[in-house]
């Protein structure tokens, strides 16, 4: 069975775009692959060196992923900092990562421009930490977004370099996991693009009904159709897409027919959409809150995840240390 690894940054809450996009695919993957999902708390320090709420952020994201269906009995779900073997492999990989190639990475250059007061060493060596995360479990596939493709290619380079230097095929070369048609693009409420954290156009799984209603009623629309059977512009098609995701087929069709006949009332459509989103998210939100407040359960999940992750990581690191020449007297 192939091994798949994916990191989860503890920054912000899950929104509908996350849920219907990558997360639903994670839920399928855990049954078909040997899956490792980790909360990347070390990675978050590259842009937030003194986070005040790091532990709470980890607790929140862990609660959300458990609530939506990641099963710690099936997959390996762990916190990055609970697996010290990763940091040792990160150190060893840095010995053979070169300044020029690290400085040329797109993510480093972009972050250096956006945070010139905090161009730290960890930001520079982000690709080697990402590589350590992946190859410590000898992962074959890694789901990555467009912004991380170069870093995955760097991980392949570092794995290939290690194999060549020590004349043994220790690490498989990780390939990008492409969800293809299974990856649903959920639009934001601002009329353009997809739902995202930085855009501020999302509905979060933890939002309460009052917040959801307020957000949806402010969603961007236009003046309405001017002739029958015209094609809806993007801002309106986005609302129909959201209806398609959370509402019944009859509900979506009702408003599509009203649009085609020029009788649609956007206020009524938004009210219906808000109530359907509330109906969808309420049981998830309640489960998130229950898990978040269950310290014993979260402690057991992280303990079990760390134990499984360290067993895998320890085997890899032992092999690496022996190849490099670190041996007991």
Helices and strands as residue ranges (DSSP letters): E 3-8, H 16-18, I 19-23, H 24-32, E 34-39, H 41-44, H 54-68, E 76-79, G 80-82, H 84-94, H 99-103, H 106-114, G 116-118, H 121-124, H 126-135, E 141-142, G 146-148, H 149-165, E 175-176, G 180-182, H 209-217, H 234-246, H 249-260, H 266-292, H 295-324
